[in-house]
Every structure is written in C-alpha cells, then in structure tokens.
C-alpha cells in the first residue's frame, strides 16, 4: 500500500483559556494558517459549546484540519491530515 498523506495528531496544553473559547478568533487563526501553509480552503465550520469549548473543522483540498478546545483545562486537541 502506498502512503498518500500524513496525519498529525497533537494534544496541546497550557494554552490561553480566553482564546480557546473564542470561536471567531480560532476560525481566523486556522484560516490564516491554512493560507500560510499554501493549502486550499474548501470550507470551514465551527460550533461554540455551552458553557465553554469550541470545535472548528476545515475541509481543505488536501484533506482536513480539526481542533477541539477545552478552555477550562487550557487544552486543545488538533488533527491535521
């Protein structure tokens, strides 16, 4: 089987708790990062959870990027393929 891509999974701790609950800033940061890397953004979708937490999923021509935040713990789960 030929490998056609790489998947990166990261668990990031010690992150800014205010940023981790800011849906619009997270979408903007992810969008800027996608462009900076030269990827092609197809669609980005997000959801603000109650009382806190955000999920952002970006479909890129190359595959996808997803993040889910846990502001109360300063933690982000990140998946890039």
VENSUL-V946916 format. One record per pair of residues at least 24 apart in sequence whose ideal C-beta (glycine too) atoms are under 10 Angstrom apart, sorted by the first residue. I is the first residue (numbers start at 1). J is the second residue. D is the distance in whole Angstrom. If there is no record, write none. Layout:
{{I | J | D} {I | J | D}}
This chain:
{{4 | 63 | 9} {5 | 62 | 8} {5 | 63 | 6} {5 | 80 | 10} {5 | 81 | 6} {6 | 63 | 10} {6 | 80 | 8} {6 | 81 | 7} {7 | 63 | 8} {7 | 64 | 10} {7 | 79 | 7} {7 | 80 | 7} {7 | 81 | 4} {8 | 65 | 9} {8 | 78 | 8} {8 | 79 | 8} {8 | 80 | 4} {8 | 81 | 8} {9 | 66 | 10} {9 | 77 | 8} {9 | 78 | 7} {9 | 79 | 5} {9 | 80 | 8} {9 | 81 | 9} {10 | 67 | 9} {10 | 76 | 8} {10 | 77 | 8} {10 | 78 | 4} {10 | 79 | 8} {10 | 80 | 8} {11 | 70 | 10} {11 | 75 | 7} {11 | 76 | 8} {11 | 77 | 6} {11 | 78 | 8} {12 | 67 | 9} {12 | 69 | 9} {12 | 74 | 9} {12 | 75 | 7} {12 | 76 | 4} {12 | 77 | 8} {12 | 78 | 6} {13 | 70 | 10} {13 | 73 | 8} {13 | 74 | 6} {13 | 75 | 5} {13 | 76 | 8} {14 | 73 | 10} {14 | 74 | 5} {14 | 75 | 8} {14 | 76 | 10} {15 | 69 | 8} {15 | 70 | 9} {15 | 71 | 8} {15 | 73 | 9} {15 | 74 | 5} {15 | 75 | 7} {15 | 76 | 5} {16 | 71 | 9} {16 | 74 | 7} {16 | 76 | 10} {17 | 52 | 9} {17 | 69 | 9} {17 | 70 | 9} {17 | 71 | 5} {17 | 72 | 7} {17 | 73 | 8} {17 | 74 | 5} {17 | 75 | 9} {18 | 71 | 8} {19 | 54 | 10} {19 | 69 | 8} {19 | 71 | 8} {19 | 74 | 10} {19 | 76 | 9} {20 | 52 | 8} {20 | 53 | 8} {20 | 54 | 7} {20 | 67 | 9} {20 | 68 | 10} {20 | 69 | 4} {20 | 70 | 7} {20 | 71 | 4} {20 | 72 | 9} {20 | 73 | 9} {20 | 74 | 7} {20 | 75 | 8} {20 | 76 | 6} {21 | 48 | 8} {21 | 49 | 9} {21 | 51 | 9} {21 | 52 | 5} {21 | 53 | 7} {21 | 54 | 6} {21 | 69 | 7} {21 | 70 | 10} {21 | 71 | 4} {21 | 72 | 9} {22 | 48 | 9} {22 | 54 | 7} {22 | 69 | 9} {22 | 71 | 9} {23 | 47 | 8} {23 | 48 | 5} {23 | 49 | 9} {23 | 53 | 10} {23 | 54 | 5} {23 | 55 | 9} {23 | 56 | 7} {23 | 69 | 9} {24 | 48 | 9} {24 | 54 | 10} {25 | 54 | 9} {26 | 54 | 6} {26 | 55 | 9} {26 | 56 | 5} {26 | 67 | 7} {26 | 69 | 7} {26 | 76 | 9} {27 | 54 | 9} {27 | 56 | 6} {27 | 58 | 9} {29 | 56 | 9} {29 | 67 | 10} {30 | 56 | 6} {30 | 57 | 9} {30 | 58 | 6} {30 | 65 | 7} {30 | 66 | 9} {30 | 67 | 7} {30 | 78 | 10} {31 | 56 | 9} {31 | 58 | 7} {33 | 58 | 9} {33 | 65 | 8} {33 | 80 | 10} {34 | 58 | 6} {34 | 60 | 6} {34 | 62 | 9} {34 | 65 | 7} {34 | 80 | 10} {37 | 62 | 9} {37 | 65 | 10} {37 | 80 | 9} {38 | 62 | 9} {39 | 63 | 9} {39 | 65 | 8} {39 | 80 | 10} {41 | 65 | 9}}
